[in-house]
C-alpha cells in the first residue's frame, strides 16, 4: 500500500502450527474447525506476519516472526516453516541495515524470535544492528521474570541481547513512534501487549498482534486459551471493532493466512470482513 511518500507492507516470516483448542479458547471445535481445519494432532496453521512502515524519514518494522534459532524439537512441535522475514524485506527493497525501529507487540517467540540471530560462534546477536527495539516496560518485566505458564512462550535469547547491546527502549503506555504511527497498549493477551495504529492521509491501518490474531477471531468470544486476562481482551476487542467499523480502519492480522487484512463492514445488520490483499 502506497500513500504519498509512505509505503505499508505485510511481510511474513512463514507459518507455524498451534493447538486449535488453545488458539480458539472456549469456542467449540465444531464451530472453529469449519474455518480453520486442524491436522491430525489438532493443530491449525497460522501466519507469522509483520508490518513494514516506510516513511520518508524512517523504516519501522512491527514484529519479527519466529526467526531461525529454534531447536529441532520446537520446530517439530510447532510445524515451524519460518525464517522468511529477511527475504520478504528484500522483496520490497529493504535490507536489515535499513530498519530504524523494531516495534514489538510483545515478546512471545513467534513475534520476537527474529529480533536476534546466531553469529558464527553460536551466540545470539541482534539482527537489525542499526535499529532501536521498542517494547512496553510491563511486557519486558514479565519476559525477564516469567511464571510457569509463560516459560514455553518466552526465550531470553530472543530479547536479552538487545539490552546487552544498548538497543532496547522501554515504553510506558501509549506512545507516538513517528508522526501518524502510535503504539497502543491493550494487554489482555499478555502484560504490556500493544497494537500499532497508522494514520496516513485518508488511510487508517491497525496491526493487531495477538489481540485479534486472525480474521477467525473477530467474533468477540473467540479468545485464545493462553490469554492471561481474557476479559480484558474481550473489552479491548469490543472497542477496537467499533473503532474499525466507525472509522474505516484496515485491520491487519498478525497470524492470518487466508486473510491477512480487511475492512469491517455491516451486512444485513452484522459486522463482516471485506478481505484486502497485502
C-alpha positions in Angstrom: 0.0 0.0 0.0 1.5 3.3 -1.2 0.2 6.5 0.4 2.1 9.6 -0.7 5.7 9.1 0.5 4.7 6.3 2.9 4.6 2.6 2.0 3.0 0.0 4.1 3.6 -3.8 3.5 2.8 -7.0 5.3 5.9 -9.1 5.3 5.7 -12.7 6.5 8.3 -14.8 8.4 6.5 -18.0 7.3 3.9 -20.2 9.2 3.6 -22.4 12.2 1.1 -24.7 13.8 -0.6 -24.4 17.2 -3.2 -26.5 19.0 -6.7 -25.4 17.8 -8.2 -25.6 21.2 -5.5 -23.2 22.6 -5.9 -20.9 19.7 -9.7 -20.5 19.9 -10.2 -20.9 23.7 -13.8 -21.7 24.8 -15.1 -21.7 21.2 -16.2 -25.3 20.4 -14.2 -27.2 17.8 -17.4 -27.9 15.9 -17.5 -24.1 15.4 -13.9 -23.0 14.6 -12.9 -26.1 12.6 -15.3 -25.1 9.9 -12.9 -22.2 9.1 -9.5 -23.4 10.4 -9.1 -27.1 9.6 -6.9 -28.9 12.1 -4.3 -31.5 11.3 -4.3 -35.0 13.0 -2.7 -33.5 16.1 -5.5 -30.9 16.3 -3.1 -28.1 15.2 -4.1 -25.2 13.0 -1.7 -23.3 10.7 -1.1 -19.7 11.4 0.9 -17.0 9.7 3.9 -15.2 11.2 3.1 -11.7 9.8 5.0 -8.5 10.4 4.2 -4.9 9.3 6.7 -2.7 7.5 6.0 1.0 7.5 8.4 3.1 5.3 8.1 6.9 5.7 10.4 9.5 4.1 12.3 9.6 7.4 12.4 6.1 8.8 11.6 2.4 8.3 9.6 0.8 11.1 9.3 -3.0 11.4 6.5 -4.3 13.6 7.2 -7.7 15.0 9.9 -10.1 13.6 8.3 -13.6 13.5 9.9 -16.7 15.0 13.4 -16.3 13.4 15.9 -19.1 12.7 17.3 -20.0 16.2 14.7 -22.5 17.1 15.6 -26.0 18.3 14.6 -29.0 16.2 12.1 -30.1 18.8 10.4 -26.7 18.8 10.3 -26.7 15.0 8.7 -30.1 15.0 6.3 -29.4 17.8 5.1 -26.2 16.1 5.5 -27.4 12.5 7.5 -24.3 12.0 8.1 -23.1 8.5 9.8 -19.8 9.1 13.0 -17.8 8.6 11.5 -15.9 5.6 11.5 -12.3 7.1 14.8 -11.1 5.6 13.9 -12.5 2.2 10.5 -10.8 2.5 12.1 -7.5 3.3 14.4 -7.8 0.3 11.4 -8.4 -1.9 10.2 -4.9 -1.1 13.6 -3.3 -1.4 14.6 -3.2 2.3 17.7 -4.8 3.9 18.3 -5.4 7.6 20.5 -2.3 7.7 17.7 -0.1 6.6 15.5 -0.8 9.6 15.5 2.1 12.0 12.9 0.9 14.6 11.7 -2.6 15.5 8.4 -2.2 17.4 7.3 -5.3 19.2 3.7 -6.1 20.1 5.0 -8.4 22.8 7.9 -10.8 23.4 6.5 -14.3 22.7 8.8 -16.2 20.5 6.5 -16.1 17.4 6.7 -12.3 17.5 10.2 -11.6 18.7 12.3 -14.5 17.6 13.6 -12.7 14.5 15.0 -9.9 16.7 18.2 -11.9 17.0 20.2 -14.4 15.0 23.2 -16.7 15.7 26.7 -15.5 14.9 29.5 -17.8 13.8 30.2 -18.8 17.4 26.6 -19.7 18.0 25.8 -16.7 20.1 22.5 -14.8 19.7 23.1 -11.2 18.4 20.7 -8.5 17.2 19.5 -9.0 13.6 18.9 -5.3 12.9 22.1 -3.6 14.2 21.1 0.0 13.4 17.6 -0.3 14.9 16.1 0.8 18.1 13.9 -2.0 19.5 10.8 -0.9 21.3 8.5 -2.8 23.7 6.3 -1.9 26.7 8.1 -1.9 30.0 5.4 -4.1 31.5 6.0 -6.6 28.8 9.8 -6.6 29.3 9.4 -7.0 33.1 7.1 -10.0 32.5 9.5 -11.5 30.0 12.5 -11.4 32.3 10.6 -12.9 35.2 8.2 -15.4 33.6 6.0 -17.7 35.5 5.4 -21.4 34.8 2.7 -20.7 32.3 4.9 -18.3 30.3 8.1 -20.3 30.1 7.1 -22.1 26.9 6.5 -18.8 25.0 9.4 -16.7 26.2 13.1 -17.3 25.2 15.7 -14.9 26.6 18.0 -15.3 23.6 15.3 -13.6 21.5 15.5 -10.3 23.5 18.2 -10.2 26.1 21.0 -9.4 23.5 19.0 -6.3 22.6 19.5 -4.9 26.2 23.1 -6.0 26.2 23.9 -4.1 23.0 22.1 -1.0 24.3 19.4 -1.2 21.5 16.4 -1.5 23.8 13.9 1.3 24.5 11.1 0.6 27.0 7.8 2.3 26.5 5.4 3.4 29.3 1.9 3.4 27.9 0.5 4.6 24.6 3.4 6.2 22.6 3.7 8.0 19.2 6.6 6.3 17.5 6.6 8.6 14.5 4.1 11.1 13.0 0.9 9.1 12.4 2.3 5.9 14.0 1.1 5.1 17.5 1.7 2.1 19.8 -1.5 1.5 21.8 -1.5 -0.8 24.9 -4.2 -3.4 25.0 -2.7 -6.0 27.4 -5.2 -8.9 27.9 -3.1 -11.4 25.9 0.0 -10.6 27.9 1.2 -7.8 30.2 2.0 -4.7 28.0 0.7 -6.2 24.8 0.4 -3.4 22.3 -1.2 -2.9 18.9 0.1 -0.4 16.3 -2.1 2.2 14.7 -1.0 4.0 11.5 -2.8 7.1 10.1 -1.6 8.3 6.8 -3.6 10.6 4.6 -7.1 9.1 4.4 -5.9 5.6 5.3 -6.1 4.1 8.8 -4.3 0.8 9.5 -4.3 -1.2 12.7 -1.8 -4.1 13.2 -3.5 -6.2 15.8 -0.7 -8.5 17.1 -2.4 -11.1 19.3 -5.4 -9.0 20.3 -7.3 -10.4 17.2 -4.7 -12.8 15.7 -6.7 -13.9 12.7 -9.9 -13.0 10.9 -11.4 -16.1 12.5 -11.1 -14.3 15.9 -13.3 -11.4 15.0 -16.3 -12.9 17.0 -16.0 -11.5 20.5 -15.9 -14.8 22.3 -13.1 -16.3 20.3 -10.2 -15.6 22.6 -7.1 -17.8 22.9 -6.9 -20.0 25.9 -3.4 -18.7 26.7 -4.6 -15.0 27.0 -3.7 -14.0 30.6 -6.7 -11.8 31.2 -9.4 -12.8 28.7 -12.0 -10.4 29.9 -9.5 -7.5 29.2 -9.0 -9.0 25.7 -12.8 -9.1 25.3 -13.2 -5.4 26.2 -10.3 -4.3 24.0 -11.7 -6.3 21.1 -15.1 -4.7 21.6 -13.6 -1.2 21.5 -11.3 -2.0 18.6 -14.0 -3.4 16.4 -16.3 -0.5 17.0 -13.4 1.9 16.1 -12.7 -0.1 13.0 -16.3 -0.1 11.8 -16.9 3.6 12.6 -13.6 4.9 11.3 -13.0 2.6 8.3 -9.8 1.1 9.7 -7.9 -1.6 7.7 -7.2 -4.4 10.1 -4.0 -6.4 9.7 -3.9 -9.8 11.5 -0.6 -11.0 13.0 -1.4 -14.6 12.4 -3.7 -14.5 9.4 -3.0 -16.8 6.4 -6.1 -16.9 4.1 -7.0 -13.3 5.1 -4.1 -11.1 6.3 -6.1 -7.9 6.2 -9.5 -6.5 5.7 -12.1 -3.8 6.4 -15.1 -4.2 8.8 -18.4 -3.7 7.0 -22.1 -4.0 8.1 -24.1 -6.5 6.1 -27.7 -7.3 7.0 -27.1 -5.9 10.4 -24.0 -8.0 11.0 -20.3 -7.0 11.1 -18.4 -8.8 8.4 -14.8 -8.6 7.0 -14.1 -7.4 3.4 -10.7 -9.0 2.8 -7.9 -7.0 1.2 -4.7 -8.5 -0.4 -1.5 -7.3 1.3 
